[in-house]
């Protein structure tokens, strides 16, 4: 038995609750894990009925001895039934559910946390400073030594695992946000992720920032002044890592299985190849937190919400990874 997996249901005006319920219905028979769904109980029960999933949702009590699918709303207020997409009430509720799930993990009441999508713009419009869930959870856990990893597989079970040196940063600011310490940290976390996944090796490849990895300094010097020193420092610590390498060729070799994880310098450099091969199965895993956190690699998709058409594949992959990591950690 894996134990308790928490699922923060995200923005209820998006597809988060829908894909969470569908994923749980598909995953239920695979083991005997217990799930705590953090969100609005009334909304979830209506959706469960609408989707005809018949999941046996029960109110949460820590002393519960029976049942597997529990619902808890940390807020005493119930959300209105009719909400417009991106509603401030939904955005603020999503943040409260996210925070509650993280706090339960820190108290070791949950073995892992899976987070459904929230909408950054909606949260900011609701009056909250917000960069992303990774940054929100890192601050709540009291650490800045974290990194975002995205991983997914194609239909032939060929994997890409990509850790990011920077996340939600405008492209014109990426070079200023890079440092030797940050890149060395992400290399270390990427290598540790391979061990956490019980891979036979932990071969890490590091992207250059500039085209052709800087062309010997002709197209930028970040490779020579920042990235290469980070790689050498990681090598000195015993990590099997190479780079900086030209990103366009590197991903081809990683896809062929020559590397177990890639460290990319910025968001789209790493995520474009990942989504090309694993759009339906992509998972976001926050490395370096004191608890396990995964999420589907998609957004709120307001245009799909309420239609019953959203695919639960990425959410199911996120739940499976959370359970795999929880079993390994146990």
C-alpha positions in Angstrom: 0.0 0.0 0.0 1.4 3.4 -1.0 -0.4 5.4 1.7 -2.0 8.8 1.3 -1.8 10.7 -1.9 -3.1 14.3 -1.7 -4.6 16.0 -4.8 -5.1 19.8 -4.7 -7.9 20.3 -7.3 -6.7 23.6 -8.7 -9.0 26.1 -10.4 -12.5 24.6 -10.5 -13.4 26.8 -13.5 -10.7 24.8 -15.4 -10.3 21.1 -16.1 -8.4 20.2 -13.0 -11.2 18.6 -11.0 -12.4 16.7 -14.2 -9.1 15.2 -15.0 -8.4 14.4 -11.4 -11.7 12.4 -11.1 -11.2 10.7 -14.4 -7.6 9.7 -13.5 -8.6 8.3 -10.2 -11.4 6.3 -11.8 -8.9 4.8 -14.2 -6.2 4.3 -11.6 -8.4 2.9 -8.8 -7.9 -0.8 -9.6 -4.1 -0.6 -9.8 -3.4 -0.5 -6.0 -5.0 0.2 -2.7 -3.7 3.8 -2.2 -5.9 6.3 -0.3 -6.5 9.7 -1.8 -7.4 13.0 -0.2 -8.9 15.4 -2.6 -8.5 19.0 -1.4 -11.3 21.2 -2.9 -14.9 22.1 -2.9 -16.9 19.0 -2.0 -20.2 20.1 -3.5 -18.6 20.9 -6.8 -16.7 17.6 -6.8 -19.9 15.6 -6.1 -21.8 17.3 -8.9 -18.9 16.6 -11.3 -18.6 13.0 -10.2 -22.3 12.5 -11.0 -22.2 14.4 -14.2 -19.2 12.3 -15.5 -21.0 9.1 -14.3 -17.8 7.9 -12.6 -19.5 6.8 -9.4 -16.3 7.3 -7.3 -17.3 6.7 -3.6 -16.3 10.1 -2.3 -16.4 10.4 1.5 -15.8 13.3 3.9 -12.3 13.2 5.3 -11.5 12.2 8.8 -8.0 11.2 9.9 -9.5 8.3 11.9 -11.3 6.9 8.9 -10.6 3.2 8.6 -12.6 2.4 5.5 -12.8 4.0 2.1 -10.2 5.3 -0.3 -11.4 8.5 -1.8 -11.9 11.4 0.6 -12.7 15.0 0.1 -11.8 17.9 2.3 -12.2 21.7 1.9 -9.8 23.6 4.3 -12.1 26.6 3.9 -15.5 26.8 5.6 -16.9 28.6 2.6 -18.5 26.7 -0.3 -17.9 28.0 -3.8 -20.9 29.2 -5.8 -22.2 26.7 -8.3 -21.9 29.1 -11.3 -18.5 30.7 -11.7 -17.0 32.4 -14.7 -13.7 31.1 -16.0 -10.8 32.6 -14.0 -13.1 33.7 -11.2 -11.2 35.4 -8.3 -13.1 33.2 -5.9 -11.9 30.1 -7.7 -8.3 31.4 -8.0 -8.1 32.1 -4.2 -9.7 28.8 -3.3 -7.1 27.0 -5.5 -4.3 28.6 -3.6 -5.8 27.7 -0.2 -6.1 24.0 -1.3 -2.5 24.0 -2.6 -1.2 25.5 0.7 -3.2 23.0 2.7 -1.9 20.0 0.8 1.7 21.2 1.2 1.3 21.8 4.9 -0.1 18.3 5.3 2.9 16.9 3.5 5.2 18.8 5.8 3.4 17.4 8.7 3.7 13.9 7.1 0.0 13.4 6.9 0.4 12.8 3.2 3.0 10.8 1.4 2.9 12.9 -1.8 1.0 15.8 -3.3 -0.4 16.0 -6.8 -1.5 19.5 -7.9 -4.0 20.2 -10.6 -3.6 23.3 -12.7 -4.1 26.9 -11.5 -4.1 30.0 -13.6 -1.3 32.5 -12.9 -3.2 35.5 -14.5 -6.4 34.8 -12.5 -4.5 34.5 -9.2 -2.7 37.8 -9.8 -6.0 39.5 -10.8 -7.4 38.3 -7.5 -4.7 40.3 -5.7 -2.1 37.7 -5.0 1.6 37.9 -6.0 2.2 34.7 -7.8 5.0 33.3 -10.1 4.0 29.6 -10.2 3.1 26.6 -8.1 6.8 25.5 -8.0 7.8 28.9 -6.5 4.8 29.0 -4.2 5.5 25.6 -2.7 9.2 26.3 -2.4 8.5 29.4 -0.4 6.0 27.6 1.8 8.6 24.9 2.5 11.2 27.4 3.3 13.7 26.5 0.5 15.0 28.0 -2.7 17.1 25.0 -3.5 14.5 23.5 -5.9 14.1 22.9 -9.6 11.4 22.0 -12.0 11.7 18.8 -13.9 9.4 17.7 -16.7 9.4 14.1 -17.8 7.4 12.1 -20.3 7.5 9.2 -22.7 6.4 8.5 -26.2 4.3 5.6 -27.4 7.4 3.4 -27.6 8.3 4.2 -24.0 11.3 6.4 -24.9 11.7 9.0 -22.1 12.9 12.6 -21.9 13.6 14.0 -18.5 14.3 17.7 -18.5 15.3 19.9 -15.5 15.2 23.7 -15.9 17.9 26.1 -14.7 15.3 28.9 -15.0 11.5 28.7 -15.1 9.0 31.4 -15.7 11.4 34.1 -16.8 11.1 36.5 -19.8 13.6 35.4 -22.5 15.5 38.7 -22.4 16.3 38.1 -18.7 17.4 34.5 -18.8 21.1 35.2 -19.1 21.0 37.5 -16.1 19.2 34.8 -14.0 21.8 32.1 -14.6 24.6 31.5 -12.2 27.2 28.8 -11.6 25.6 27.9 -8.3 22.1 27.6 -9.7 23.2 25.4 -12.6 25.3 23.2 -10.4 22.3 22.8 -8.1 20.0 21.7 -10.9 22.6 19.2 -12.2 22.8 17.7 -8.7 19.0 17.5 -8.4 18.7 16.0 -11.9 21.2 13.3 -11.0 19.4 12.6 -7.7 16.1 12.3 -9.6 17.6 9.5 -11.7 18.4 7.7 -8.4 15.0 8.4 -7.0 13.5 6.8 -10.1 15.8 3.7 -9.6 17.4 4.2 -13.0 20.5 2.1 -13.5 22.6 5.2 -14.3 22.4 8.9 -13.8 23.9 10.4 -16.9 23.2 14.1 -17.1 23.7 16.3 -20.2 23.7 20.1 -19.9 22.5 22.5 -22.7 24.3 25.6 -23.7 22.4 28.8 -23.6 23.4 30.2 -27.0 23.2 28.6 -30.5 25.9 26.0 -31.0 26.7 26.3 -27.3 28.2 29.7 -27.9 30.5 28.7 -30.8 33.6 29.0 -28.6 32.5 32.4 -27.3 31.6 33.9 -30.7 27.9 33.7 -30.0 28.0 34.5 -26.3 30.3 33.7 -23.4 27.8 32.2 -20.8 28.9 28.7 -21.7 32.5 29.6 -20.8 31.9 31.8 -17.8 28.9 30.2 -16.1 27.8 26.8 -17.5 31.2 25.0 -18.0 32.4 25.9 -14.5 29.2 24.5 -13.1 29.6 21.3 -15.1 33.2 20.9 -13.9 32.2 21.5 -10.3 29.5 18.8 -10.6 32.0 16.4 -12.1 34.4 17.0 -9.2 31.5 15.9 -6.9 31.4 12.6 -8.8 28.3 13.3 -10.9 28.3 11.8 -14.4 27.6 15.0 -16.4 28.7 16.4 -19.7 28.2 19.9 -21.3 27.5 22.5 -22.3 26.3 20.9 -25.5 24.3 22.5 -28.4 20.7 22.0 -27.4 19.5 21.1 -30.9 21.7 18.0 -31.1 21.6 17.2 -27.4 17.9 16.4 -27.3 18.3 14.0 -30.2 20.9 12.0 -28.3 18.9 12.1 -25.1 15.8 10.8 -26.9 17.9 7.9 -28.1 18.7 7.0 -24.5 22.3 8.2 -24.4 21.5 10.5 -21.4 19.1 9.9 -18.5 18.3 13.6 -17.8 18.9 16.9 -19.5 19.5 20.3 -17.8 18.0 23.1 -20.0 18.8 26.7 -19.5 15.3 28.1 -20.0 11.6 27.1 -20.2 11.0 26.6 -23.9 14.4 25.2 -24.6 13.5 22.2 -22.5 9.8 21.9 -22.8 9.4 22.1 -26.5 11.2 18.8 -27.1 9.5 17.2 -24.1 6.0 18.1 -25.2 6.8 17.0 -28.8 7.3 13.4 -27.6 5.1 13.3 -24.4 2.4 15.9 -24.7 -0.3 13.5 -23.3 2.0 11.9 -20.7 4.1 14.8 -19.5 4.5 15.3 -15.7 5.9 18.2 -13.8 8.0 17.1 -10.8 9.4 19.6 -8.3 12.9 18.5 -7.3 14.4 19.5 -4.0 11.3 20.0 -1.9 11.1 18.2 1.4 8.1 16.3 0.1 7.0 14.7 -3.2 5.1 17.0 -5.5 4.0 16.2 -9.1 1.4 17.8 -11.4 0.1 17.3 -15.0 1.9 19.2 -17.6 -1.0 21.3 -18.9 -2.9 24.4 -17.8 -6.5 25.1 -16.8 -7.8 24.9 -20.4 -10.9 27.1 -19.7 -12.1 26.5 -23.2 -12.5 22.7 -22.5 -13.9 23.0 -19.0 -17.4 21.7 -18.4 -17.6 19.7 -21.6 -16.4 16.3 -20.2 -13.8 16.1 -23.0 -10.6 16.7 -21.2 -8.0 13.9 -21.3 -6.8 12.6 -17.9 -3.6 11.1 -19.3 -1.2 13.7 -17.9 -2.9 13.7 -14.5 -2.9 9.9 -14.4 0.8 10.0 -15.2 1.4 12.5 -12.4 -0.5 10.3 -9.9 1.5 7.3 -10.9 4.8 9.1 -10.6 3.8 10.4 -7.1 2.9 6.8 -6.0 6.2 5.4 -7.5 8.3 8.0 -5.6 6.3 7.5 -2.4 6.9 3.7 -2.5 10.6 4.3 -3.2 10.9 6.7 -0.4 9.0 4.5 2.0 
